[in-house]
Amino acid sequence: MTDTALMLHWPRGLDATRFLQRYWQKEPLLVRGAFPGFRDVLSRSRLAALASRDDVESRLVSHGLARGVDRYRVAHGPLDRQQLARLDRPDATILVQGVNLHVPGVRPVLDAFGFIPLARRDDLMISDASPGGGVGPHVDSYDVFLLQARGRRLWRIARTFDETLVEGAPLKQLAHFEAEDEFLLEPGDFLYLPPGVAHDGVALDACATWSIGFRAPSAGELLQGWLSFVEDRFDCGDRYADPDLQVQRSGAWLSDQFVQRARGLLGSVAFDEAMFESFLGEYLTEPKPHVRFRAPSRPQSIDAFAARLQRRRIVLAPATAMLYRGRCVYMNGEVRPLPLRAMGSAARLADRRELIPAARIDAAWIEALYDWYCSGYLVLR
């Protein structure tokens, strides 16, 4: 992939607004040729190189018949050469999580789904499979777009199903899955699945599927972060949902609706509203445990940095997460209050992940950018 914008081609009569109204968290949707001419340039060898790193979350899944039963085996990364060599065998799959945190070139694909607010977006997982590869029938508790990047994969889905899991299996697989529909995906096609739809994808030939996933924190997860000492007093089974989600002008804006619904998950807990908003912004941008940022070994002075801002672009590091609300900016689990005059620049950086050079820059904004630069959260190019 390159940094060139990628346009999502909806079927006739459908656009982002209608999709959110008719399908988001309601019904599956298959879109043929969503990205005409799309080609996966993230080769298997490059994906394998990512899977061998200790700062990348990865798994190798293989399966085969044993005494007449299809049994699955899972190896967790970092994967070594011997493990990665199994990819040349049938029925093997490598899954690499958070590819967007390490490969800036996949950003155009995520941007194409920019009608979903950043607060809801999670990451891009790539599944590279040999013929017959897959992870078995399962069900997710979050929305996902399954974009076929290379080869062909057959997806079978069911809205109503037996929730019994395979006992003792290394993956949460459905024991008695019976498909209601099936779809054969080719490069450029995507299948949208709302939460709670069972699905099973099998590679018909060597193929790669890009899964764009969305976060839906459970009441329990929010409760642990906010008031862990009262966790046992609440029903933690509810999960964030927004079936009436609408396109917002700024994808990085932490909307009133998101804040109110997330707060509502915590029920009758009494808390300070401003403090909860700060908690939520920090929680939603908190880096995953394996993420590392590369701080400059010899950072330049703040004066030299300010001078370079007038001729260099500001670019967020691939793993940086950034949101804003009111006069606060949330970056990688940290909150930074800013003067109102700086919030326009902050909003553009959060939305676009880069800013063009500027001749006049507010002093407080320079100080914030410099601190983030010293932490490795952004770079100048």
Secondary structure, DSSP 8 states (H G I E B T S, - for coil): --SS-------TT--HHHHHHHTTTT--EEETTSSTT----S-HHHHHHHHTSTTS-EEEEEEEEETTEEEEEEEESS--HHHHGGGGSTTEEEEES-GGGT-GGGHHHHHHTTTS-TTTEEEEEEEEE-TT----SEE-SS-EEEEEEES-EEEEEESS----B-TT-SS--BTT---SEEEEE-TT-EEEE-TT-EEEEEESSSEEEEEEEE---BHHHHHHHH-GGGGGGS----B---TT----S-TTB--HHHHHHHHHTTTT----HHHHHHHHHHHHH---TT------SS---HHHHHHHTTTS-EEE-TT--EEEETTEEEETTEEEE--HHHHHHHHHHHHHSEE---SS--HHHHHHHHHHHHHTSEEE-
